[in-house]
Amino acid sequence: MSDVKADHLPRDLTLYLLARFVLVGVIASVLSLVGVPFLVALLIGLVVGLPLGLLLFRPLNARVTAGLARRNEKRARARAQLRAQLRGDTGGTAGPAGQPE
């Protein structure tokens, strides 16, 4: 796993969120132009736009999901290493009672 791809997570996440909110704004503005009151148009835009964004922006969603998975895997490894250090494991094999053999 390269850390170079993990650096794109903030950018991908920001793009994904902006794209989904722009979609909600476009739907709300179209409904407002048709004559629907603004708050109602905004609520309809949220209800329709957010699930629609999952379908329209699927590749970006996949990149964000993969980036989050890599970050969580890295954090889990760091947490396991910290726990091993706190137990006193120094990389040796531990016996059944947690004592080095």
C-alpha positions in Angstrom: 0.0 0.0 0.0 1.5 3.3 -1.0 1.1 6.4 1.2 1.0 8.5 -2.0 -2.6 7.5 -2.8 -3.6 8.1 0.8 -2.6 11.8 0.5 -5.5 12.3 -2.0 -8.1 11.5 0.6 -8.8 15.1 1.7 -9.0 16.3 -1.9 -11.3 13.5 -3.0 -13.5 13.9 0.1 -13.8 17.6 -0.5 -14.6 17.2 -4.2 -17.2 14.5 -3.4 -18.9 16.6 -0.8 -18.9 19.7 -3.0 -20.2 17.8 -6.0 -23.1 16.4 -3.9 -24.0 19.8 -2.5 -23.8 21.4 -5.9 -26.2 18.8 -7.1 -28.6 19.6 -4.3 -28.3 23.3 -5.2 -29.0 22.7 -8.9 -32.1 20.7 -8.1 -33.3 23.3 -5.6 -32.6 26.2 -8.0 -34.5 24.5 -10.9 -37.4 23.8 -8.6 -37.3 27.5 -7.4 -37.4 28.7 -11.1 -40.4 26.5 -11.7 -42.2 28.3 -8.9 -41.7 26.0 -5.9 -41.0 27.9 -2.6 -37.3 28.0 -1.8 -37.4 26.1 1.5 -39.6 23.4 -0.1 -37.3 23.3 -3.1 -34.3 22.9 -0.8 -35.8 20.1 1.1 -36.8 18.3 -2.1 -33.2 18.9 -3.4 -31.8 17.3 -0.3 -34.1 14.3 -0.4 -33.6 13.7 -4.1 -30.0 15.1 -4.6 -28.1 13.2 -1.9 -29.2 9.7 -3.0 -28.8 10.7 -6.7 -25.3 11.9 -5.9 -24.4 8.3 -4.8 -25.3 7.1 -8.3 -23.9 10.0 -10.3 -20.6 10.3 -8.5 -19.9 6.6 -8.0 -16.2 6.7 -9.1 -15.4 9.5 -6.7 -17.3 7.7 -4.0 -15.2 4.6 -4.6 -12.0 6.6 -4.3 -13.2 8.2 -1.0 -14.2 4.8 0.4 -10.9 3.2 -0.6 -9.0 6.1 1.0 -10.9 5.8 4.2 -10.3 2.1 4.3 -6.5 2.6 3.8 -6.5 5.3 6.6 -8.4 3.0 9.0 -6.1 0.1 8.2 -3.1 2.3 9.0 -4.6 3.5 12.2 -5.5 -0.1 13.3 -1.8 -1.2 12.7 -0.6 1.8 14.7 -3.0 1.0 17.5 -2.0 -2.7 17.6 1.7 -1.7 17.7 1.0 0.7 20.6 -0.8 -1.9 22.5 2.0 -4.4 21.9 4.5 -1.8 23.2 2.3 -1.1 26.3 2.2 -4.9 27.0 6.0 -5.0 26.8 6.2 -7.0 23.6 9.3 -6.2 21.7 8.6 -8.2 18.6 9.2 -11.6 20.2 6.6 -14.3 20.4 4.3 -14.2 23.4 3.4 -17.3 25.3 -0.2 -18.2 26.3 -0.2 -15.9 29.4 1.3 -13.0 27.4 4.8 -13.7 28.8 7.7 -14.0 26.3 8.7 -17.7 25.8 
